[in-house]
Amino acid sequence: MPARYSFNREERKRSFLARHKGRIIVGAVLFAVLAATAEIAFGLVLKTKFTGLHIGDLSTLLFGASSVALILYSLVITALAVFGWGFVQAAIEAEVGSVIDKEIKALRSEISGRHYSGMGFILGRTSYSATTFEVTDSLRLEDAIAACQAAVQYFDENDEDKDRQNYRLALINNLVFFLTLRGRDTDREFVLTEAEELDKEGWTSDDIGLVLTACRAILRYSTNPAKVQNAKFKLLDIRQNKTKRISDDERREASRYLEEASPLHVT
């Protein structure tokens, strides 16, 4: 259900006062200072005896009172500028410092995530055979999985930045691939959940690598016959598809996964 907006007048009034409380206070103080200086200046005129004064003298006196009021008001503004600048400068420095600290924290987090991700990719890529997809170094594969799992913590799945979203997706792809290579049953729930997301994003973005990883994970872990059969047909389509968007390596990888899936039930 869409959020409802309140049209209660008292509530809106309180909200307005809360948002502009600081401005209202500053305005009231400046008005009071202006009124006080005007009262002081023109008070001098009111206390002056007008006996024997001509109309020209009164004009001169009023002009002088106005000048005194302007001078007093200028002095007040000057004092506020001198003493208030320190507070303004401190507020600006605090705000800028907060923004910089936030950006540095985000940058440090992203750098750490990319470091672990790169390390996980290199360790994982050198832990299995590129032709048979069989594990050749189980200890190195474990280190690769640990590095990828550490990297995932540095990337928010709700991040609005497109580049970080794509990087996180590639990272999840590597992690699912390595977990599928390891083949532990304890990874089933995580792998299948992420495999569905990889499959959807892969077809949407035309990234066949994501689809291949998803299909192999489903063939390895899923107990749903319909999903297993669907994954096989996707691999068959990738293997037989002759479009330019699918490389020969991707077609060979699809063929390898189909060979692993026995019985295939495909033609």
C-alpha positions in Angstrom: 0.0 0.0 0.0 1.4 3.5 -0.9 2.4 5.6 2.1 -0.2 8.1 3.2 0.7 11.7 3.8 -0.8 13.6 6.8 -2.7 16.8 6.1 -3.3 17.6 9.8 -2.7 21.4 10.2 -1.3 21.2 13.7 1.1 18.5 12.7 2.3 20.5 9.6 2.7 23.6 11.8 4.9 21.7 14.3 6.9 20.2 11.4 7.5 23.7 9.9 8.6 25.1 13.3 11.0 22.1 13.8 12.6 22.6 10.4 13.0 26.4 10.6 13.6 26.8 14.4 17.1 28.0 13.9 16.2 30.6 11.3 13.3 31.9 13.3 15.6 32.4 16.4 18.2 34.2 14.4 15.6 36.4 12.7 14.1 37.3 16.1 17.5 38.2 17.6 18.3 40.4 14.6 14.9 42.1 14.8 15.4 42.7 18.5 18.8 44.2 17.9 17.5 46.5 15.2 14.6 47.6 17.3 17.0 48.3 20.3 19.4 50.4 18.2 16.6 52.4 16.7 15.1 53.0 20.1 18.4 54.2 21.5 19.1 56.5 18.6 15.7 58.0 18.4 15.4 58.2 22.2 18.1 60.8 22.0 15.8 62.9 19.8 12.8 62.5 22.1 14.8 63.6 25.2 16.0 66.7 23.4 14.3 70.0 24.3 12.8 71.4 21.1 12.5 75.0 22.4 14.0 77.5 20.0 14.7 74.9 17.3 13.7 75.5 13.8 12.3 72.9 11.4 15.7 72.7 9.7 17.3 71.9 13.0 14.8 69.1 13.7 15.6 67.6 10.3 19.3 67.7 11.1 18.6 66.1 14.5 16.5 63.3 13.0 19.1 62.7 10.3 21.8 62.4 13.0 19.6 60.0 15.0 19.3 57.8 11.9 23.0 57.9 11.4 23.6 56.9 15.0 21.1 54.0 14.6 22.9 52.9 11.4 26.3 53.0 13.0 25.1 51.0 16.0 23.5 48.5 13.8 26.6 48.2 11.7 28.7 47.6 14.9 26.3 44.8 15.9 26.5 43.2 12.5 30.3 43.5 12.6 30.5 41.9 16.0 28.3 39.1 14.9 30.5 38.6 11.8 33.7 38.6 13.8 32.5 36.3 16.6 30.1 34.3 14.5 32.6 33.4 11.8 34.3 31.0 14.1 31.1 29.1 14.6 30.3 29.1 10.9 33.8 27.9 10.0 33.6 25.2 12.7 30.3 24.0 11.3 31.6 24.0 7.7 34.7 22.1 8.8 32.6 19.5 10.7 30.3 19.0 7.7 33.1 18.7 5.2 35.0 16.4 7.5 32.0 14.2 7.9 31.5 13.9 4.2 35.2 13.2 3.6 35.3 10.6 6.3 32.3 8.9 4.8 33.8 8.8 1.3 37.1 7.6 2.6 35.4 4.8 4.6 33.4 3.7 1.5 36.6 3.8 -0.6 38.6 1.8 1.9 35.8 -0.7 2.1 35.7 -1.1 -1.7 39.4 -1.4 -2.0 39.5 -4.1 0.6 36.6 -6.0 -1.1 38.4 -5.8 -4.5 41.6 -7.0 -2.9 40.0 -10.1 -1.4 38.0 -10.7 -4.6 41.1 -10.6 -6.8 43.0 -12.9 -4.5 40.0 -15.3 -4.5 39.8 -15.3 -8.3 43.5 -16.1 -8.7 43.5 -18.8 -6.1 40.4 -20.3 -7.4 41.4 -20.2 -11.1 44.6 -22.1 -10.3 42.9 -24.7 -8.1 41.2 -26.7 -10.9 41.7 -27.9 -14.4 40.4 -25.6 -17.1 39.7 -28.6 -19.4 38.2 -31.1 -17.1 36.9 -28.7 -14.4 38.2 -31.1 -11.7 39.8 -29.8 -8.5 43.6 -30.1 -8.6 44.4 -28.3 -5.3 41.7 -28.5 -2.6 43.6 -26.4 -0.1 44.0 -23.6 -2.6 40.3 -23.9 -3.5 39.4 -23.5 0.2 41.5 -20.3 0.4 39.8 -19.0 -2.7 36.3 -19.6 -1.2 37.4 -17.9 2.1 38.7 -14.9 0.2 35.5 -14.5 -1.9 33.3 -14.8 1.2 35.4 -12.1 2.9 35.0 -9.9 -0.2 31.2 -10.2 -0.4 31.0 -8.5 3.0 32.4 -5.3 1.6 29.7 -4.9 -1.1 26.1 -4.0 -0.3 23.6 -5.8 -2.4 21.4 -2.7 -2.2 24.1 -0.4 -3.4 22.7 2.0 -6.1 26.1 2.4 -7.8 25.9 0.4 -11.1 29.6 -0.4 -11.3 29.7 -1.8 -7.7 26.5 -3.8 -8.4 28.1 -5.4 -11.5 31.3 -6.1 -9.5 29.4 -7.8 -6.7 27.5 -9.9 -9.3 30.8 -11.1 -10.7 32.1 -11.8 -7.3 29.0 -13.9 -6.4 29.5 -15.7 -9.7 33.0 -16.7 -8.7 31.9 -17.7 -5.2 29.1 -19.9 -6.5 31.4 -21.5 -9.1 34.0 -22.4 -6.5 31.5 -23.7 -4.0 30.0 -25.9 -6.7 33.5 -27.2 -7.5 33.9 -28.1 -3.8 30.5 -29.7 -3.7 29.6 -29.7 0.0 26.0 -30.3 0.8 26.1 -27.6 3.5 26.4 -25.0 0.7 23.2 -26.1 -1.0 20.8 -23.4 0.2 23.2 -20.5 -0.5 24.3 -21.8 -3.9 20.8 -22.4 -5.2 19.5 -19.0 -4.0 22.4 -17.2 -5.7 22.2 -19.4 -8.8 18.6 -18.2 -9.4 19.8 -14.6 -9.3 22.7 -15.3 -11.5 20.5 -17.1 -14.1 18.0 -14.2 -14.2 20.7 -11.5 -14.4 22.7 -13.5 -17.0 19.8 -13.7 -19.4 18.8 -10.1 -18.8 22.3 -8.7 -19.3 23.2 -11.2 -22.0 26.1 -12.5 -19.8 26.4 -16.2 -20.7 29.1 -16.8 -18.1 26.5 -16.1 -15.3 24.0 -18.5 -16.9 26.7 -21.3 -17.2 27.6 -21.0 -13.5 23.9 -21.0 -12.5 23.1 -24.1 -14.6 26.0 -26.1 -13.2 25.1 -25.2 -9.6 21.5 -26.2 -10.3 22.6 -29.5 -11.8 24.9 -30.1 -8.8 22.6 -29.2 -6.0 18.9 -29.0 -7.0 16.5 -31.8 -6.2 13.7 -30.2 -8.3 13.4 -32.2 -11.5 11.8 -29.3 -13.4 14.6 -26.9 -12.6 17.3 -29.5 -13.4 15.6 -30.2 -16.7 15.3 -26.5 -17.5 19.1 -26.0 -16.7 19.9 -28.8 -19.1 17.9 -27.3 -21.9 19.6 -24.0 -21.3 23.0 -25.6 -21.6 21.9 -27.4 -24.7 20.7 -24.1 -26.2 24.0 -22.5 -25.4 26.0 -25.4 -26.9 24.0 -25.4 -30.2 23.6 -21.6 -30.5 25.8 -20.2 -33.3 25.3 -16.5 -32.6 28.3 -14.2 -32.1 27.3 -13.4 -28.5 28.3 -17.0 -27.4 32.0 -17.8 -27.7 33.5 -21.2 -28.5 34.8 -21.5 -25.0 31.3 -21.0 -23.6 29.9 -23.6 -25.9 32.6 -26.1 -24.8 31.9 -25.3 -21.2 28.2 -26.0 -21.7 29.0 -29.3 -23.4 31.2 -30.2 -20.4 28.4 -29.5 -17.9 26.0 -31.5 -20.0 28.4 -34.5 -20.0 28.6 -34.3 -16.2 24.8 -34.3 -15.9 23.8 -38.0 -16.3 21.3 -39.0 -17.5 20.8 -36.0 -19.7 17.3 -36.6 -20.9 18.0 -34.2 -23.8 18.5 -34.7 -27.5 
